[in-house]
Amino acid sequence: MNYKIKSRIWIETDDNVFLGEGRVRLLKAIDTKGSLSKAAKSIGMSYKKAWTLLDAVNKSAKKPVVITSVGGKNGGGATLTPYGKSLISAFETINKGCWTYLDKQLDQINNI
């Protein structure tokens, strides 16, 4: 029998969630789709929830993570900043490192 560890990590600032898997997934979708509404739809999230998460990330960040433009003739848009792209990369590296560590620790149980 093989055991598994289940875990999720997130990064907080002042007791508020700054980044986690869901927020990073949203940021990646924004980068791909170019708009918050299209990004939300592509990951099965309501626009309201996506806006709330994005607003929380931008307010908690040291610099803007996403720059939005208001809709008009051609519609609005959302663009991930270079800082936002760096945050995604850093979070994914941290997350992968955590899983590598946890898998190694689990060997202690699986090898008994």
N, C-alpha and C positions, 0 to 999 in steps of 0.2 A: 504494500500500500504506500503510495506517495502522498505526502501532505503538501499543502500550498499555504502560503501566507497571503492574506488579503490586506491591502493597505492603500491609502490615498494620501498624497501630500498636498499641502497648499502653503502659500506664503502669506503672512499677515503683516499688517502695519496698524499700530494703535488698536488692536483687537478687531480689526476689520479685515476680511479676506481681500488680498491684493491680487494674487494669481493662484489658480488651481487648474485642474484638467479641463473643466468646462469653459473657463474664461480663455484659456489658451486655445482651445478648439474654436471658440468664437473669433478670436483674433486671427487665427489662421484662415478661417472662412472669409473674414473681411478682406484679408490680403488677396485671396483668390477671386472673390466675387466683386470687390470694389464698391460694395454698398452694404449698409447694416441690414436693411430689409432682406436683400438677397442672401446674405450670409446667414441670418437667422433662419430663413426658410430652408436653406440647404442642410442645416443641422437639426431641423425639427424643433426649433425654439421660437416662442412667440416674439414678436417685435418688441413688445413692452419689456419682457424679461431681458432680451438682448440689450436694449437701451439702458436698462437699470444696471446690468453687469458692466457694460462699457463705461458708463458714467462713473461707477465705483472705481474701476481700474484707473481711468484718467485722473480722478480726484486723489487717488492714493499714490500715483506715480510722481517721480521727481521731475519728469518732463512729459509732454504730451505723448501718448501711445498711439492714438488714432486721431486724425484730423477729419472732421466731417464738413460737408458742404450742404447747404439747404437746397431742396428740390426747386426746380424751375422748369423751363422749357425742356431741358434734357434730363431732368430728374436730379436728385442729390447724389452724393457719393460719400465714401469713407475710404481713407487711405491710411495704411499702417506706416508709422514713422520709422526711421532707422532705429530709434530707441526701442520702439515696440517690437521690431524684428529681433533686436538683441535680447529683449526680455524673453521672447519665445524660445530662442536658442538656449539661453541660460536655464530656463525652467526645464526644458527637455533634457539637458545635460544633468541637472540635479536629480530629476525624476529617474533617469536611467541609472545613475549612480546609486540611488536608493534601492532600486530593484536588484541591481547586481549585489549589493551588500546583503539585502534580505535573502536572496536566493542562496548565497554562501552560508548565511547563518542557519537557514533551514536544513542544510546538509547535516547539521548536528542532530536533528530529529530524524531525518530520513535514514541516516546511517546507524541508528541504534538497533 
